[in-house]
């Protein structure tokens, strides 16, 4: 992992086509506001949302597997 220190309005360029800019720093809350410019085909998703999607997919998959198993059990009997 590359760790950088940036000040407000400073940017980081990734692969010549992604620009990350520090837009603001809230010293009270410790949060920062960032802007990301990237091609439309590159998805930008917050990590916590991606984890929610992953867990939701796992739950949906488990329900489908249980449903399929129940159908197979009923056919075997």
N, C-alpha and C positions, 0 to 999 in steps of 0.2 A: 504494500500500500504506500502510495506517495502521500506525504503529509506536507501541506503548504500553509503558510500564513499569508493572508490577504487583507487588505484594508478596503474600506467602502469604495465602490466604483472600480476596483481592480478586477481584472479578468484572468481566467485560465482558458487556454485553447487546447482542445483535445482532437487530435487527428485532423487538423485543419478545417473541420466542418462542425465542431461543437464548441460553443463558447459559454462558459459559466462566469457570471458576473455577480459580485457581492453588491446588492442594491441597498442594503441597510443593516444596521446592527442595533438591537434594542438591549442596552446594557442592563436595564432593569430586569427583564425576563431572561436574558442570556440567549435569546433567539436571533437568528440572522435571516434576512430575506435575500434569496438568490434568484437570479434569472438565468434561464437556460435557452440558448438558441441552438437548434439542431434540425437536421432534415426531417420532414414529416414521417418518413419511413422508419425512423428510430424512435421506438417507444420510450417515454420517460414516465416512470411510475414510482411513487413513493414506496419505500421498502415495506412499511406496515400494511399498505393496501395489497401489495404483491403477496404478502404472507396470508392475509385474509382470503385472497383468491385461492391460494394453494390449499388452505385448510378447507375451504368450501368445496373445492374439487375433490379432495380426499373423502369428505363426508358424502358427497353425491356418488362417488365411485363405490363406497362401502354399501350404500343403500341399494345400488344397482346389483352389486354382487350378491347381497342377501336375497334380493328379489329373484335373481336367476337361480341361486341355490335352492330356494323354496320351490320353484317350478320344477327343477330337476329332481328334487326329493319326491314331489308328488307323482312324477312320472315313473319313478323307480318302484314305488309301492304297489 
